[in-house]
Amino acid sequence: MPETRVEVPEMVMLEILSKLPVKSLTRFRCVCKPWCSSFQTPHFITKHHQNNLHNNNLNLLLKRCQGNTRDDIYYFSQLSIEKGQNFSAQHNIHLPFFEDCWYAPVVSGPCNGLLCLHDADKVALWNPSTREFKTLPQSTVQRPPSVDSTSFDCFGIGFDSQSGDYKVVNFVSNCFEENEDEGLMGDWNDQVELYSLKTDSWKEISVPGVQPYGSPLFNNYVNGFYYWRAIGYSDDLILSFDMVNEKFSTLPLPEFGGSLAEYYLELLDFNGLLGAIVYPRGGTDKSFDLWVMNGSWTKQFSIESLLGVERPLGFWKNGELFLESSDHELVLFDPSTRELKNLGIHAYQEKMQIIAYVESLVPINGRSELKELIIRRPAGDTSN
């Protein structure tokens, strides 16, 4: 009896493939040229990312440092998300590009699976799923004459849905030192630069008139906008940047009943809306209030009276909250049971950062981790 051969329509096959992890798709590039080409089309890249978002397929990176001196180096740990593995570290990832920096690197994002890493004038994009890394070019924006020093302060990453471009915002401060002999007083001025991945270049844009500050603890990119805490002329507020029209705007902080002298306020993406988590600076009995902006600020929920924790690090799939304990361990709080589980991962005080991202095939026109000498080793490797 002759064999029956069933032809699967190409669209059906690509629909199936779009549900697979990046690791599998990387292997399947070698199966046939049409598949390899299809995986690089904007339609397939978008479909693959949307499937991961719909299924809440999150991955976890932990930025950490095992010491508290100038010689200690920051690195990332890929945490297991498999049930029963207690978020154990699978691989440790070292980025040589940032190893000579003090607080390196500050992480902005993720944005569609991409991370922006930065320290001073060193800036890079990283897709940890495809293992592609891109060092951004030095800015060609002109500095004012006679400037004594330049600092690179706050960054932000986002996606322009109209042009299909990824952009990075950079706030620059130019300092003019005091010179008594010439009768000059100390002063500074600000510039804002915008990087485009499509053109691989920077340009200068208008300064917003308020001063952003702080490094993001959570992801501050939400649906085409990047957000920073900022200082206005007389009060604290939130600064936003629209990636499409490249304009800044401001909005008020939630009225949480206290001051920023008494409370920390961290911005975050909460289910596609701008959120703010507020918690006290002092005391051993911590409470955490989550506020959400949806036309106006509303308090979403409160977590009351948690002992032995210092600060929040990020939410997980079912509303669990990663926290740093008073002993500087990574712990997970389940609000439904109020159970606080120690995950057995230690880092020095305020050196941990959780990055939850969805896998993505978005290309960044960079180089492979191998060519960038980025090292991935099993977490149990003693040579790490």
Helices and strands as residue ranges (DSSP letters): H 10-17, H 22-28, H 33-38, H 42-54, E 58-65, E 74-79, E 89-94, G 96-98, E 106-111, E 114-119, E 122-127, E 132-135, E 149-160, E 165-176, E 187-196, E 201-205, E 211-213, E 221-222, E 225-231, E 236-242, E 247-251, E 263-270, E 273-280, E 285-293, E 297-307, E 309-315, E 321-325, E 329-334, E 339-346, E 353-358, E 367-368, E 375-378
